[in-house]
Amino acid sequence: MSTIALKNLSKKFGQVEVFSNLDLTIRSGEFVAFLGPSGCGKSTLLRMIAGLEGVDAGEINIGDRRVDTLPPGARGVAMVFQHYALYPHMTIAENVAFGLRNIGTEEAEIDRRVAEAAEMLEIGALLDRRPAQLSGGQRQRVAIARALVKKPDAFLFDEPLSNLDAALRLRTRIELAQLHKRTRATTIFVTHDQVEAMTLADRIVVMREMKIEQIGAPMEVYNRPASDFVASFVGSPPINMLPVGIREGQGGRAVAVLPDGSQIATAVPMADLGAGPHRLGLRAEACRLDQKGPIHGQIDIVEHLGDRTNLHLRLPDGSALVAETDGQSTAGAGDDIKLSVAPDRLHLFDADGTAHHAPVTS
């Protein structure tokens, strides 16, 4: 498999510049997810790599070849779309083999590759059927098989699970992870679903408004988000954001002061912070019930989720906060509780949204 390198990539739609001098390298055999909300540019960027959108400036290199001047069919990539795009009048075997026949591959080689892909994706019993006779999950596997038989330098997936129900999405996600483990193919996977990105990707490229906000391993992005946008977009429930004042505490660490005067020690160096107003970020699972804790509030809603319970609190200043506790919690609406959070699990955000965390320890 091949490295994909984007160098100083720029793109305009009319007079509107959507990408400017974008650089990104995807390592050979790596599974990278482009994650972001609708309209952030992730599918456009994928289509530029595939050759379905033009490039106004910069380079796209796949392996040792520059490909941005080549047509889609000459780039050595295979793309799987959100919509399966299967030919309804063809059998599944004919659909999977279609691309190979178009380029004149020998029939014996076509049969071998189709059989290999069918076994890998467990669609061997479906090869004589037509798309209308298949479920959504089966059709998606056929679309993946059609890409797999091309033996491309890279696979490009454009929100391939969006049309599946929750159960099928989970199953197909596992199948994709297993497929990548077997093939070690260089893969780009576009999604707006953070769970898909977190569970599948080696690295996540978080995008917002045609720009890259952060690139990192899933837990790096989760634990050390680069900005308030990343912190809020990745994680469920979303990270709690509380308005705070700041004062210097012991060892030069910042102390967050809530509107009611409660003080919360953080591990964030005071010297790192930019201009305020500041916000304190804390994830629901970082909170723990503590009768001596500095955060206190009243429970509005209790969500029992089986293995855990989410407590939706209202703080004295009216701010909302979600805290997670164990699934057997007996807390109820109207209860007053107190919480604490370990200092190294707190995040602070400047006025411009830049995130600050506890120093990395070796």
Buried (B, 14 or more C-beta within 10 A) or exposed (E): BBBBBBBEBBBEEEEEEBBBEBEBEBBBBBBBBBBBEEEBBBBBBBBBBBBBBEBBBBBBBBBEEEBBEBEEEEBBBBBBBBEBEBEEEBBBBBBBBBBBEEEEBEEEEBEEBBBBBBEBBEBBEBBEBBBEEBEBBBBBBBBBBBBBBBBBBBBBBBBBBBBBEEEBBBEBBEBBBEBBEEBEBBBBBBBBBBEBBBBBBBBBBBBBEBBBBBBBEBEBBBBBBBBBBBBBBBBEBBBBBBBBBBEEBEEEBBBBBBBEEBEBBBBBBBEBBEEBEBBBBBBBBBBBBBEEBBBBBEBEEBEEEEEBBBBBBBBEEEBBBBBBBEEEBEBEEEEEBBBBBBBEBBBBBBEEBBBBBBEEEE
